[in-house]
Amino acid sequence: MVAVIAVGDPDDPRLDDFRDLTLADRRPDRPGGRGLVIAEGVPVVQRLLGSPFPIRAVMGVAPKIEALLPLLSTVAIPAYVVTASTMDKVVGFHLNRGVLATADRAPVLELEALLQRSRRVVVLEGVNDHENLGALFRNASALGIDGVVLTERCADPLYRRSVKVSMGGVFAVPYTRLDDWYDVPQRLRRAGFHVLALTPDPQAISIGSLARQGSERVALLFGAEGPGLTERAMRASDIRVRIPMSRGTDSLNVATAAALAFYERARLAP
């Protein structure tokens, strides 16, 4: 059962999980970083509470804590009620959304375990912008993607900015991270996946016409904003596909392109 506790002193050590978030939400190997998962706002905290991540604590103004009580009543964690002024002093800046939750990181799935439970997955090569990554997870959660494979040089999906932009999508879509991903296409094929590389190349096949052909298990490959997929990744795919665009436009933001590709697959799902 949740313990709802009023705290008036911003220096209270019970609030240390939430302190100086411009430093504390960094990776454990960065100065000041503790490697905690931090959710901000009622919808994102709700998703965290419903996820496998081990929740540590919640801090918020009274109306936000009250809105979360139905979910908080199912977990044995402290929920600290503070004023807006106290919250600002603890986190180090003004927080509009009025509530935060912290959690420890959950174990990351092995690739084969992720593929076994999936029909549509995304493989990201070097997507190193936290906002793009968060938007990708939000789109993946909304449009029927079963899992995400993060390869080397990808940003951390559990960084606070990624979590915020994803609206908690990072808690809803399973993912795995690989240091060396160049055998991934072969592992995908062994698991029965058709591997599609997204590219603006006008010679590539339109993803709409390809989607109509159908394929039960599909892996969509996306590269970083700007450079896109490496040629090695392109060669490793089964087929190159594009999103048709008006003349004069050479590319889309990677999260936007991903949303369109996800939609094409989702609308044909049985």
C-alpha positions as CSV (number, residue, x, y, z in Angstrom):
1,M,0.0,0.0,0.0
2,V,1.3,3.4,-0.9
3,A,2.4,5.7,1.9
4,V,1.3,9.3,1.1
5,I,3.7,11.7,3.0
6,A,3.6,15.5,3.1
7,V,7.1,17.0,2.8
8,G,7.7,20.7,3.3
9,D,11.5,20.9,3.4
10,P,13.2,20.9,0.0
11,D,16.4,19.6,1.6
12,D,14.6,16.5,3.0
13,P,16.8,13.5,2.1
14,R,13.8,11.5,1.2
15,L,13.5,13.6,-1.9
16,D,17.0,12.9,-3.1
17,D,15.9,10.8,-6.1
18,F,14.4,13.9,-7.6
19,R,17.1,16.3,-6.7
20,D,19.0,18.4,-9.4
21,L,17.6,16.6,-12.3
22,T,19.7,18.3,-14.9
23,L,22.5,16.1,-13.5
24,A,20.8,13.2,-11.8
25,D,19.0,11.8,-14.8
26,R,22.2,11.3,-16.7
27,R,23.7,7.8,-17.2
28,P,25.5,6.3,-14.1
29,D,28.9,6.9,-15.8
30,R,28.3,10.7,-16.2
31,P,29.1,13.2,-13.5
32,G,26.2,13.3,-11.0
33,G,24.4,10.6,-12.8
34,R,22.5,7.9,-10.9
35,G,21.0,6.1,-13.9
36,L,17.4,6.3,-12.6
37,V,14.4,6.2,-14.8
38,I,12.4,9.4,-14.4
39,A,8.8,9.9,-15.5
40,E,7.2,13.3,-15.7
41,G,3.5,14.1,-15.8
42,V,0.4,12.1,-14.9
43,P,0.1,10.1,-18.2
44,V,3.8,9.1,-18.2
45,V,3.8,8.2,-14.5
46,Q,0.7,6.1,-15.1
47,R,2.5,4.2,-17.8
48,L,5.6,3.7,-15.6
49,L,3.4,2.4,-12.8
50,G,1.9,-0.2,-15.2
51,S,5.4,-1.3,-16.5
52,P,7.9,-3.9,-15.2
53,F,10.3,-1.1,-14.0
54,P,10.8,-1.3,-10.2
55,I,9.2,1.9,-8.9
56,R,11.1,3.8,-6.2
57,A,9.0,6.8,-5.3
58,V,6.6,9.5,-6.5
59,M,6.7,13.2,-5.8
60,G,4.0,15.7,-6.8
61,V,1.6,18.5,-5.8
62,A,-1.6,17.3,-4.1
63,P,-4.0,17.3,-7.1
64,K,-1.6,15.2,-9.2
65,I,-1.0,12.6,-6.4
66,E,-4.7,12.4,-5.9
67,A,-5.2,11.7,-9.7
68,L,-2.7,8.8,-9.4
69,L,-4.1,7.2,-6.2
70,P,-6.0,4.4,-8.0
71,L,-2.7,3.1,-9.4
72,L,-0.6,4.1,-6.4
73,S,-2.8,2.1,-4.1
74,T,-1.5,-1.1,-5.8
75,V,2.2,-0.5,-5.1
76,A,4.2,-0.3,-1.9
77,I,6.1,2.9,-2.5
78,P,6.2,6.4,-0.9
79,A,4.3,9.2,-2.6
80,Y,5.6,12.6,-1.4
81,V,3.2,15.5,-1.5
82,V,4.9,18.9,-1.9
83,T,4.1,22.4,-2.9
84,A,5.0,23.7,-6.4
85,S,7.7,25.9,-4.9
86,T,9.2,23.0,-3.0
87,M,9.2,20.8,-6.1
88,D,11.0,23.6,-8.1
89,K,13.7,23.9,-5.5
90,V,14.2,20.1,-5.4
91,V,14.4,19.5,-9.1
92,G,16.3,22.7,-9.9
93,F,13.9,24.2,-12.4
94,H,10.2,24.9,-12.8
95,L,8.2,21.7,-13.5
96,N,4.9,22.4,-15.3
97,R,3.5,18.9,-15.1
98,G,3.4,18.7,-11.3
99,V,4.5,15.1,-10.6
100,L,7.5,12.9,-11.0
101,A,8.2,9.2,-10.4
102,T,11.5,7.4,-10.2
103,A,12.3,3.8,-11.0
104,D,15.3,1.5,-11.3
105,R,16.1,0.1,-14.8
106,A,14.5,-3.2,-15.8
107,P,16.7,-5.9,-17.4
108,V,17.0,-5.5,-21.2
109,L,15.7,-8.4,-23.3
110,E,18.0,-10.5,-25.4
111,L,17.4,-10.2,-29.2
112,E,16.1,-13.7,-29.7
113,A,13.6,-13.3,-26.8
114,L,12.4,-10.0,-28.3
115,L,12.0,-11.5,-31.8
116,Q,10.2,-14.6,-30.5
117,R,7.4,-12.4,-29.1
118,S,7.2,-10.0,-32.1
119,R,5.8,-9.7,-35.6
120,R,6.8,-6.1,-36.4
121,V,10.1,-4.7,-35.1
122,V,12.2,-1.6,-35.7
123,V,16.0,-1.6,-36.0
124,L,17.7,1.7,-35.4
125,E,21.2,2.4,-36.6
126,G,22.9,5.4,-34.8
127,V,19.7,7.3,-33.9
128,N,21.4,9.5,-31.4
129,D,19.0,12.3,-30.8
130,H,17.0,11.8,-27.6
131,E,13.9,13.6,-28.9
132,N,13.8,11.7,-32.2
133,L,14.2,8.5,-30.2
134,G,11.4,9.4,-27.8
135,A,9.1,10.3,-30.7
136,L,9.9,7.0,-32.4
137,F,8.9,5.0,-29.3
138,R,5.7,7.0,-29.0
139,N,4.9,6.2,-32.6
140,A,5.9,2.6,-32.2
141,S,3.6,2.3,-29.2
142,A,0.6,3.9,-31.0
143,L,1.0,2.0,-34.3
144,G,1.5,-1.6,-33.5
145,I,5.3,-2.1,-33.3
146,D,6.2,-5.1,-31.0
147,G,9.8,-4.3,-30.3
148,V,12.8,-2.0,-31.0
149,V,16.4,-3.0,-31.6
150,L,18.9,-0.2,-30.7
151,T,22.3,-0.6,-32.3
152,E,25.6,1.0,-31.4
153,R,25.6,4.8,-31.1
154,C,21.8,5.0,-30.4
155,A,20.7,7.4,-27.7
156,D,19.4,6.2,-24.3
157,P,15.6,5.7,-24.5
158,L,15.4,6.0,-20.7
159,Y,17.0,9.5,-20.6
160,R,14.4,11.9,-19.1
161,R,14.0,13.8,-22.3
162,S,13.4,10.7,-24.3
163,V,10.9,9.4,-21.8
164,K,9.0,12.7,-21.8
165,V,8.8,13.0,-25.6
166,S,7.7,9.3,-25.8
167,M,4.8,10.0,-23.5
168,G,5.8,6.8,-21.7
169,G,6.1,4.8,-24.9
170,V,9.5,3.6,-23.8
171,F,7.7,1.8,-21.0
172,A,5.2,0.1,-23.3
173,V,7.4,-1.1,-26.2
174,P,10.1,-3.8,-25.4
175,Y,13.6,-3.1,-26.7
176,T,17.0,-4.5,-26.8
177,R,20.4,-2.9,-27.2
178,L,23.4,-4.4,-29.2
179,D,27.0,-3.3,-29.2
180,D,27.7,-4.8,-32.6
181,W,24.7,-5.2,-34.8
182,Y,26.0,-6.3,-38.2
183,D,24.8,-9.9,-37.7
184,V,21.4,-8.7,-36.8
185,P,19.9,-9.0,-40.4
186,Q,20.9,-12.7,-40.4
187,R,19.4,-13.3,-37.0
188,L,16.2,-11.5,-38.1
189,R,15.9,-13.8,-41.2
190,R,16.5,-16.9,-39.1
191,A,13.6,-15.8,-37.0
192,G,11.4,-15.4,-40.1
193,F,11.6,-11.6,-40.6
194,H,11.6,-9.8,-43.9
195,V,14.2,-7.0,-43.5
196,L,13.3,-3.6,-45.1
197,A,15.7,-0.6,-45.2
198,L,14.0,2.8,-45.3
199,T,15.7,5.2,-47.7
200,P,14.8,8.4,-49.7
201,D,16.4,6.8,-52.8
202,P,13.9,7.4,-55.7
203,Q,14.9,4.0,-57.1
204,A,13.6,2.2,-54.0
205,I,10.2,0.6,-53.9
206,S,7.3,2.6,-52.5
207,I,6.5,1.3,-49.0
208,G,2.8,1.5,-49.8
209,S,3.0,-0.9,-52.8
210,L,5.3,-3.2,-50.8
211,A,2.9,-3.2,-47.8
212,R,0.1,-4.4,-50.0
213,Q,2.1,-7.5,-50.8
214,G,2.0,-8.4,-47.1
215,S,4.5,-10.2,-45.0
216,E,3.8,-11.8,-41.6
217,R,7.0,-10.7,-39.9
218,V,8.7,-7.5,-40.8
219,A,11.8,-5.6,-39.5
220,L,12.1,-1.9,-40.5
221,L,15.6,-0.4,-40.5
222,F,16.0,3.3,-39.9
223,G,19.2,5.4,-39.8
224,A,20.2,8.6,-38.0
225,E,18.8,12.0,-38.9
226,G,20.9,13.3,-41.8
227,P,23.2,10.4,-42.9
228,G,20.5,7.7,-42.8
229,L,21.4,4.1,-43.0
230,T,25.0,3.1,-43.8
231,E,25.6,1.4,-47.1
232,R,26.5,-1.7,-45.1
233,A,23.1,-1.7,-43.5
234,M,21.5,-1.2,-46.9
235,R,23.3,-4.2,-48.4
236,A,22.3,-6.3,-45.4
237,S,18.6,-5.7,-46.0
238,D,16.3,-7.8,-48.2
239,I,14.8,-4.8,-50.0
240,R,15.1,-1.0,-50.0
241,V,11.8,1.0,-49.6
242,R,10.9,4.7,-49.7
243,I,8.1,7.0,-48.7
244,P,6.9,8.9,-51.7
245,M,7.4,12.7,-51.3
246,S,6.6,15.8,-53.3
247,R,9.3,17.2,-55.6
248,G,11.8,19.4,-53.8
249,T,11.7,17.4,-50.6
250,D,14.6,15.0,-50.2
251,S,13.9,13.5,-46.8
252,L,11.7,13.5,-43.7
253,N,12.5,13.6,-40.0
254,V,13.3,10.1,-38.9
255,A,10.5,9.9,-36.4
256,T,8.0,11.2,-39.0
257,A,9.2,8.7,-41.6
258,A,8.9,5.9,-39.0
259,A,5.3,6.9,-38.2
260,L,4.3,6.7,-41.8
261,A,6.0,3.3,-42.2
262,F,4.5,2.0,-39.0
263,Y,1.0,3.1,-40.2
264,E,1.4,1.4,-43.6
265,R,2.2,-1.9,-41.7
266,A,-0.5,-1.4,-39.1
267,R,-3.4,-0.7,-41.5
268,L,-2.8,-4.1,-43.2
269,A,-2.5,-6.0,-39.9
270,P,-5.0,-8.9,-39.6
